[in-house]
Amino acid sequence: MKVTIVGAGAVGASCAEYIAIKDFASEVVIIDIKENFAEGKAMDLMQTASLNGFDTLITGSTNDYSKTANSDVAVITSGIPRKPGMTREELIGINAGIVKSVASSVLKHSPNVIFIVVSNPMDTMAYLTHKALGLPKNRIIGMGGALDSARFKYRLAEALGCPASDVEGMVIGGHSDTGMIPLTRLAARNSVPVSKFLSEEKISEVAEATKVGGATLTKMLGTSAWYAPGAAVSSMVQAIACDHKKMFPCSALLEGEYGLDDISIGVPCIIGKNGIESIVELDLTDAEKEKLTTSAEAVRKTNGLLEETVN
């Protein structure tokens, strides 16, 4: 399998590192607009191959998309990262043009590629990619829900005082501080509802900490996080490469599912060799449905800013 990663910043490099270490891809190409930046990141990572025991070939390129030809999966991380106090939505003016351009360039050389969109605002960037490229909806996936759910499970494990491997939890809805919907009702420790261990107040605290997980790290780091996003992407790419049929909450284009249409938003999906193999429709409570509707309205508002970019 050949994987292209557009953007050689911290998130892109983290994606490349985790994919290489898992050793399921034959080649990873990192591409960036900055002269020699992707080449340098690739060289640095290749110098860890004998130490980390992987055989994946990692190469870099400065804006030469011919090097990405025949990629099976392309990960779009390009764009400016969040700064402290900046919302994901505030990035749209700059990042929309970047994402549209790079996605078109990748598709030109890899007509069968599956896209994983990471750039923020992620749901809107995934929607833009759908509209700009006109590909079947299974081939464009927004990463956000996989990351948000990992952060939810981290907070649950922290509250429970147990290993993260004991915990199950899922976040649906928009990938934003106000749009995320941690499904606390379904969260469990080894199939036992977390409500058996935690008070309602503590569960609510976990949910709120999850929603601002990205903003919390941005404030602490001075920029967007990269380790967890890279790990989330690598797990999704691996599910495609190995046809795992694994369930991830991710931003998918809905066409009636959950009563929503013409919108990319986080819902549970089965990910395999064809990208999104199917969308799983959960039996949500009325309160959860209302939250999803509210989240969708916020995403649509952000999508409304795309008109000039798409056209």
Sequence and secondary structure as in RCSB ss.txt:
>XXXX:A:sequence
MKVTIVGAGAVGASCAEYIAIKDFASEVVIIDIKENFAEGKAMDLMQTASLNGFDTLITGSTNDYSKTANSDVAV
ITSGIPRKPGMTREELIGINAGIVKSVASSVLKHSPNVIFIVVSNPMDTMAYLTHKALGLPKNRIIGMGGALDSA
RFKYRLAEALGCPASDVEGMVIGGHSDTGMIPLTRLAARNSVPVSKFLSEEKISEVAEATKVGGATLTKMLGTSA
WYAPGAAVSSMVQAIACDHKKMFPCSALLEGEYGLDDISIGVPCIIGKNGIESIVELDLTDAEKEKLTTSAEAVR
KTNGLLEETVN
>XXXX:A:secstr
 EEEEE  SHHHHHHHHHHHHHT  SEEEEEESSTTHHHHHHHHHHTTHHHHT   EEEEEES GGGGTT SEEE
E  S    TT  SGGGHHHHHHHHHHHHHHHHHH TT EEEE SSSHHHHHHHHHHHH   GGGEEE HHHHHHH
HHHHHHHHHHTS GGGEE  EEE SSTTTEEE GGG EETTEEGGGTS HHHHHHHHHHHHTHHHHHHHHHSS  
 HHHHHHHHHHHHHHHTT  EEEEEEEEEESGGG EEEEEEEEEEEETTEEEEE      HHHHHHHHHHHHHHH
HHHGGGHHHH 
